[in-house]
Amino acid sequence: MNKIMLIGNLGRDPEMNYTPNGVAVAKFSLAVSYVSKSPTGERQEGTEWFNIIAWRDLAERCSTYLKKGQKVFIEGRLATRKYTDKTGVERTAVEVIANNMEFLTPKDRQSSTSSSDILSGDDSLGDLEEHPF
């Protein structure tokens, strides 16, 4: 089973694009904070950053309603892809392909509101032959 559930804050507004076939794709980063203890028992805080990708209707909704700083719940699956960076080094990116999203920021603190707090989308690539990014 490949399933991940995250609660965090958007690090940036969603970036909306469309594939050559017209399929909507939104990308944004999510900061997830955690607390742990060091070997000496001291409290340590940290943040993990996740790259989130939403497809189709969920992408459209994320682009419309999400803004930097909002707290959200994201449910999806982990995906990896290989790419070559600007210096010619091959790298691997780990991303979360979202299939559900729920607002956690109170509506009175959101810059935009939605008629629905829970958004779902189809994360399948359908007839796409490769990732458009």
C-alpha positions, -999 to 999 in steps of 0.1 A, spaced: 0 0 0 13 34 -9 -5 60 11 6 92 29 -13 116 51 1 150 59 -10 181 79 10 212 73 11 248 60 14 258 23 49 271 16 38 289 -15 6 295 -35 -2 267 -59 13 269 -93 -13 260 -120 -4 246 -154 -20 224 -181 -5 195 -199 -5 196 -238 -37 175 -236 -54 202 -214 -52 183 -181 -49 206 -151 -20 201 -127 -12 222 -96 20 221 -76 28 235 -42 50 229 -12 38 218 22 58 224 54 51 197 81 65 204 115 75 178 141 88 175 176 113 149 188 138 144 216 175 144 213 196 115 228 201 138 258 163 143 262 162 178 249 131 189 228 140 193 191 117 209 166 120 205 128 102 209 96 100 185 66 91 200 32 70 180 7 63 188 -29 26 182 -36 10 176 -70 -27 177 -77 -44 167 -109 -76 176 -128 -105 189 -106 -85 188 -74 -58 209 -91 -83 235 -102 -97 237 -66 -63 239 -50 -53 267 -74 -85 286 -67 -88 282 -29 -54 276 -14 -29 303 -5 5 304 11 4 299 49 -30 280 50 -31 248 70 -44 217 51 -46 180 53 -33 162 23 -39 125 15 -22 109 -14 6 86 -26 43 89 -29 59 90 -63 95 93 -75 109 106 -107 144 110 -121 156 142 -136 189 159 -146 197 191 -128 213 222 -143 248 209 -136 241 176 -154 238 155 -122 210 129 -122 187 133 -92 156 117 -78 126 137 -66 100 124 -42 66 139 -45 31 135 -31 4 129 -56 -27 143 -38 -61 126 -41 -78 144 -11 -74 177 5 -92 193 35 -90 229 47 -78 232 83 -74 269 85 -106 284 100 -128 299 73 -127 333 89 -89 333 84 -89 321 48 -87 347 21 -110 326 -1 -137 301 10 -152 271 -7 -187 256 -5 -170 223 4 -142 217 29 -132 184 15 -119 182 -21 -111 150 -39 -96 144 -73 -85 116 -96 -48 112 -94 -44 88 -123 -24 99 -152 -50 86 -177 -37 88 -212 -6 109 -203 25 92 -215 49 111 -192 50 136 -164 46 171 -177 72 185 -154 
